[in-house]
């Protein structure tokens, strides 16, 4: 089949290292392995003439976050009018399957690699299956224009996943499922290939949390030290200690993203974050001691949070740490989404998903109600 994968333009610049859509790249690799002819329309790299580039396609596949919904639905409608089968996957499909099934022929909920044949030949909501991560082909970097990405960098970033999922259930997050882990020998083989084939100089570990298991984290640090590559990752403070900080520094870590969210214990409990202020401070002090750059966010604008509460949060932020306030977003599939100010518009496809922007408040605060 002739397949076209449509990747909408991100709101962040493409020269940011976080822009690799590893999930969609995995789907592309699987489709090519199945023998399909795959073309990627990556709007982050250039504009595309959809009318000419979709002509003759048997199916168009889409992915993305809620903010991409309007773009995806418009393009999908154009495709369906011309008899092109449409498939949606990713977070948007997983957490708004019923709504999205009005716009797309097939909607894949969860991981899609093992159900692609079904998605291309049938309609409706399709439940994904968890794959053996070690059995999947490597992400299709070539198809998504890695050479063009690399033209924008003196540092050659490559994204790598060592695991999928997250065992925690923070109320603001849409990612709540058990974790799957790859064999680290396979991870290091992938990294070695990226250095040999693409000149990779920096690995971005795209795991939700790289330090879920200390033994794996320590082995990753040792492996990266052996390879002499810089790397960055996201970590949790409650499962981080000095031995890990020392290993990360020695292993070439260039930056951590630290899950903080608040310096107020009661607020952390309300988020079901399962960490404490003391654990946050301990981790930040360790990163300072070992001179590992980091950044973290403090969430403001939670449901029922007042102006006074926000001021209290800002006052609770210790000075001297690289931490910034960020407006909470009620992602589809979270408890916070159900308490959104736009709850009455939840099923209006033309409005709900376009509301997901950092610049827009989504909740009615007590003092404003």
C-alpha positions in Angstrom: 0.0 0.0 0.0 1.0 3.6 -0.6 0.9 5.2 2.9 1.4 8.9 3.9 2.3 9.8 7.5 1.4 13.4 8.4 3.3 15.1 11.2 1.9 18.5 12.2 4.2 21.4 13.1 5.2 21.6 16.7 4.8 24.8 18.7 8.5 24.6 19.7 11.4 25.2 17.2 12.6 22.2 15.3 16.1 23.0 16.6 15.0 21.8 20.0 16.3 18.3 20.7 12.9 17.2 22.1 11.3 17.2 18.7 11.8 13.6 17.6 8.5 11.9 17.4 9.8 8.4 18.4 6.4 6.8 18.6 5.5 7.8 15.0 9.0 7.0 13.8 8.5 3.5 15.2 5.2 3.1 13.4 6.9 4.2 10.1 9.7 1.6 10.6 7.1 -1.2 11.2 5.1 -0.2 8.1 8.2 -0.3 6.0 9.1 -3.7 7.5 5.7 -4.9 6.4 6.5 -3.9 2.9 4.5 -0.7 2.5 5.6 2.3 0.6 5.8 5.1 3.2 6.1 8.8 2.6 6.4 11.2 5.6 5.0 14.8 5.4 7.0 16.4 8.2 5.6 20.0 8.5 8.4 20.8 11.0 10.9 20.8 8.2 9.0 22.3 5.3 5.5 23.1 4.1 3.8 20.5 1.9 1.2 20.6 -0.8 -1.2 18.1 0.6 -3.3 17.9 -2.6 -0.4 16.8 -4.7 1.5 14.8 -2.1 -1.6 12.8 -1.0 -2.8 12.0 -4.5 -2.8 8.2 -5.0 -2.3 7.4 -1.4 -4.2 4.4 0.0 -4.1 5.6 3.6 -3.0 8.6 5.6 -1.8 8.2 9.2 -1.8 10.8 11.8 -0.5 11.2 15.4 -0.1 14.0 17.9 -1.1 15.8 21.0 -4.5 17.5 21.6 -3.1 20.7 20.2 -2.8 19.0 16.8 -6.4 17.9 16.6 -7.8 20.7 14.5 -5.1 20.4 11.9 -5.4 16.6 11.9 -9.2 16.6 11.6 -9.1 19.1 8.7 -6.6 17.1 6.7 -8.4 13.8 7.5 -11.7 15.3 6.2 -10.0 16.2 3.0 -8.6 12.7 2.7 -11.9 10.9 3.4 -13.7 13.0 0.8 -11.2 11.5 -1.7 -11.5 7.9 -0.5 -8.2 7.9 1.4 -8.4 5.7 4.5 -7.5 7.7 7.6 -5.8 6.3 10.8 -5.1 8.2 14.0 -2.8 7.1 16.8 -0.9 8.7 19.7 -2.1 10.4 22.9 -5.0 12.2 21.1 -6.4 8.9 19.9 -5.8 7.1 23.2 -7.6 9.6 25.4 -10.3 10.9 23.1 -11.1 7.8 21.0 -14.9 8.3 20.8 -14.5 12.0 19.8 -11.8 11.3 17.2 -13.7 8.4 15.7 -16.0 11.0 14.1 -13.0 12.4 12.2 -11.0 9.3 11.3 -11.8 5.9 9.9 -9.7 4.0 12.4 -8.5 5.2 15.8 -5.8 3.2 17.6 -5.9 3.3 21.4 -2.5 2.6 23.0 0.5 1.2 21.3 0.0 0.7 17.6 2.9 -1.3 16.2 1.2 -4.7 16.4 -2.2 -3.6 15.1 -1.2 -1.7 11.9 -2.5 -4.3 9.6 -5.9 -4.1 11.3 -5.9 -0.3 11.3 -5.2 -0.1 7.6 -8.0 -2.5 6.7 -10.8 -1.8 9.1 -12.8 1.1 10.7 -13.6 2.0 14.2 -11.7 2.1 17.5 -8.9 -0.4 17.7 -7.2 -1.5 20.9 -3.5 -1.5 20.6 -1.2 -4.3 21.9 1.9 -4.1 24.0 4.9 -5.1 21.8 8.1 -6.8 22.8 10.2 -3.6 22.7 13.3 -5.5 21.8 11.6 -7.0 18.8 10.6 -3.7 17.2 12.7 -2.2 14.4 14.6 1.0 15.2 12.8 4.3 14.7 12.7 5.5 11.1 15.0 8.5 11.4 15.8 8.7 7.7 12.1 8.9 6.8 11.6 11.8 9.1 14.5 13.9 7.8 17.3 13.4 10.3 19.7 15.0 7.9 17.7 18.2 7.9 17.4 18.2 11.7 21.2 17.8 11.9 21.8 20.8 9.7 20.4 22.9 12.4 22.7 21.6 15.1 26.4 21.7 15.9 25.4 19.1 18.5 24.0 16.0 16.8 21.0 15.0 19.0 19.4 11.5 18.7 16.5 10.4 20.8 16.5 6.9 22.5 13.9 5.1 24.5 15.0 2.5 27.1 11.5 2.1 28.4 7.9 2.9 27.8 5.2 3.9 30.3 5.1 5.1 33.9 4.0 3.3 37.0 2.9 6.4 38.8 -0.5 8.1 38.6 0.0 11.9 39.0 -3.4 13.6 38.6 -2.1 16.1 36.0 -0.5 13.5 33.8 -2.1 11.4 31.0 0.6 8.8 31.2 -0.5 6.1 33.7 0.5 2.6 32.9 3.0 0.0 33.9 6.5 0.3 32.5 8.2 -1.9 29.9 12.0 -2.1 29.7 14.3 -2.8 26.8 17.4 -4.9 27.1 20.3 -2.5 27.7 22.5 -4.4 25.3 20.0 -3.5 22.6 19.9 0.1 23.8 23.7 0.5 23.6 23.7 -1.2 20.1 21.2 1.4 19.0 23.3 4.2 20.4 26.5 2.9 18.8 24.6 2.7 15.5 23.5 6.3 15.8 27.1 7.5 16.4 28.5 5.4 13.5 25.7 6.2 11.0 24.6 9.7 11.9 27.6 11.2 13.9 25.5 11.4 17.1 27.2 13.4 19.8 24.3 13.7 22.3 21.7 11.2 23.3 18.3 12.4 24.6 16.8 9.6 26.7 13.1 10.1 26.1 11.9 7.8 28.9 9.3 9.4 31.2 11.7 8.6 34.0 15.1 7.2 33.4 15.9 6.3 37.1 12.9 4.1 37.9 15.3 1.3 38.6 18.7 2.1 40.1 20.5 -0.9 38.7 19.5 0.1 35.1 20.3 3.7 35.7 23.8 2.9 37.0 24.4 0.6 34.0 23.3 3.3 31.6 25.7 5.8 33.2 28.6 3.3 32.9 27.7 2.6 29.3 27.6 6.3 28.4 30.9 6.9 30.1 32.4 4.1 28.1 31.1 5.7 24.9 32.1 9.3 25.8 28.7 10.7 24.6 26.8 13.5 26.3 23.3 12.7 27.4 20.2 14.1 29.1 17.1 12.6 30.7 14.2 13.1 33.0 14.4 11.8 36.7 12.2 11.5 39.8 13.6 12.9 43.1 12.3 10.1 45.4 14.4 7.4 43.6 17.6 9.5 43.2 20.6 9.4 45.5 24.2 10.5 45.7 25.6 7.4 44.1 23.4 8.0 41.1 24.4 11.7 41.0 28.1 10.7 41.0 27.6 8.1 38.3 25.6 10.5 36.1 28.3 13.2 36.4 31.1 10.7 35.6 29.0 9.2 32.8 28.7 12.5 30.9 25.2 13.7 31.8 24.7 17.2 30.4 21.2 17.9 31.8 18.4 16.5 33.9 14.7 17.4 33.7 13.6 17.1 37.3 9.9 16.4 38.1 9.2 18.9 40.9 5.7 20.4 40.3 5.5 22.0 43.8 7.5 22.8 46.9 4.4 22.5 49.1 3.8 19.1 50.6 0.0 19.4 50.7 -0.1 20.4 47.0 2.2 17.5 46.1 -0.2 15.2 47.9 -3.2 16.7 46.1 -1.4 15.9 42.8 -0.7 12.4 43.9 2.9 13.1 43.0 4.2 10.8 45.8 7.3 12.9 46.6 8.1 15.5 49.3 9.6 18.9 49.5 12.5 17.4 51.4 13.2 14.9 48.6 13.2 17.7 46.1 15.7 19.8 48.0 17.9 16.8 48.6 18.0 16.0 44.8 18.6 19.6 43.8 21.5 19.9 46.3 23.0 16.8 44.9 22.8 18.1 41.4 24.4 21.4 42.6 27.2 19.5 44.4 28.0 17.4 41.3 27.5 20.4 38.9 24.9 18.7 36.8 22.7 21.2 34.9 19.0 20.8 35.3 15.7 22.5 35.1 12.3 21.8 36.7 8.8 23.3 36.7 6.4 24.3 39.4 2.8 24.0 38.4 0.4 26.8 39.0 -3.3 27.2 38.1 -4.6 23.9 39.5 -8.3 23.3 40.0 -9.6 25.3 42.9 -6.2 27.1 43.3 -6.7 30.7 44.3 -4.5 33.7 43.6 -3.3 33.5 47.2 -2.4 29.8 46.7 -0.3 30.7 43.7 1.5 33.5 45.6 2.2 30.9 48.4 3.7 28.5 45.9 6.0 31.2 44.5 7.0 32.2 48.0 7.7 28.5 48.8 10.2 28.2 45.9 13.7 28.4 47.4 16.1 30.8 45.8 19.1 29.7 43.9 17.5 26.7 42.0 16.8 26.5 38.3 13.0 26.1 38.7 10.3 27.9 36.8 6.5 28.3 37.2 4.3 26.7 34.5 0.6 26.9 34.0 -1.0 23.5 34.4 -2.7 22.1 31.3 -5.7 19.8 31.7 -4.7 17.1 29.3 -7.2 14.8 27.8 -7.6 11.6 29.9 -6.6 13.3 33.2 -8.7 14.0 36.3 -7.9 17.7 35.8 -9.5 17.6 32.3 -12.9 16.6 33.8 -12.7 19.8 36.0 -11.9 22.1 33.1 -13.7 25.4 32.8 -14.7 24.3 29.3 -16.4 21.1 30.5 -19.6 21.9 28.6 -17.6 22.0 25.4 -15.8 18.7 25.9 -17.4 17.1 22.9 -17.2 20.0 20.5 -14.3 19.0 18.3 -13.8 22.4 16.8 -13.1 24.0 20.2 -11.9 21.6 22.9 -8.5 20.6 21.6 -7.4 24.0 20.4 -7.7 25.2 24.0 -4.6 23.3 25.0 -2.1 26.1 25.1 0.3 27.2 27.9 -0.9 30.8 27.5 -4.5 29.9 28.4 -6.0 29.3 31.8 -8.4 26.4 31.9 -9.9 26.4 35.4 -12.2 28.8 37.3 -10.4 29.8 40.5 -12.3 30.0 43.7 -12.0 33.8 44.0 -13.0 34.3 40.4 -16.1 32.0 40.4 
